[in-house]
Amino acid sequence: MLYGRVLRCPYPHARITKIDVTAAERMGAVCLTFKDIPKIKYNERLVSIPRSTYKDRFVLADKARHVGEAVAAVAPKRGTGRKGAALIQVEYELQTAIFDALEA
């Protein structure tokens, strides 16, 4: 069985400028970033209205649109998932976040 961990963005709106996975890979982990995943949008909800949001997500994002957006995945040796994810270095360019529906 293969276990994995997902590294999530701590910011509400940010562009990822650099991801360094070398430290996690050195410990034997297999790492995936947005550069490794095809840019095919999918729908993570069972029902989506309006149709403009039908396919609006990427598996791993290069631009986080909410806190917790997945930015990298790690498939480590058994028992080292948390450590492998912590070793991934991500640089973010913070974007202006809008929290008001009328402003948005």
N, C-alpha and C positions, 0 to 999 in steps of 0.2 A: 504494500500500500504506500502511496506517495502522499506526504503531507505538505502543506504549503502555508505560507503567510502572505498577507497583503499589506503593503506599506501604504498608508493613507495620508493625504494632505492635511496639515493642521490649520490651513487658512481658508477663508470663505471664497476668495477669488485670487488666483495666482497662476502665472505662466511658469512652467518648468524650464529653466535655462540650462541646467546641467544635472546629470545623474551619474554618480560614480559607484559602480558595483564591484570594483576590484577586491575590496577587503572581504566582502561576503563570498565572492567566488574563490578567494584564496583558502577559505575554510571548507570548501567543497560544495557550496550551494550553487544551484542553477538559478540565475536571476533573469527576469523578463522586465522590460520597460516598454514604453509606448513605441520605441524604435523597433522593437522585435515583433510587434503585433500588427497585423494588417489594419489599415484605417477603414474599417467597415462599421457603420453605425448599426446599433441594434436597439431593441425595445426591452427594457428591464421590467416593465409593468405588463400585467395581463390585459388591462384595458387602458387605452390611451385616447383621450379626446382633448384638444382637437387633433386632427390628422397631422398637423405640422409638428407635433411632438411624437409621432408614431415611432420614428427611429431617430433618437437624439443622443445616444450614448456610445462611447468607445469603451472597450474592455479596460484599457489603461490610458489615462488621459495625459496629454501634454499641456493642458490648461485646466486647472481645477476650478470647478464652478460652485463647489460647496465644500464645507469642512467634511472630511472623511472620504473625499473622492479618491479612488484607487489610482496610484501612480507607479507602483512597481509590485512585482510578485516574486516570492522566493520559495524555491523547493529545496530545502536543505537536507543534510544528513539528519537522521532521526534525533529529535530532542534539541536541535539547535536553531529552530525556526525564529524564535524571538530574537536571538542574538544575531542571526543572519540579516534579518530585517533592520535591526538597529545599526548595522554596519554600513548600510546603504546611505550615501551622502547625497542629499538633494539640495540644489540651489534654486530658490524661487524668486521671481520678479513679481512683487505684490501688485495687484491691480485694485482699482477702486471697487469696493463692494457696495451694492445697493440693497438696503433692507426695507425700503418703503415701496409698497405695491404701486402706488400712484406715480412715484418717481421713476420706477422701472418702466 
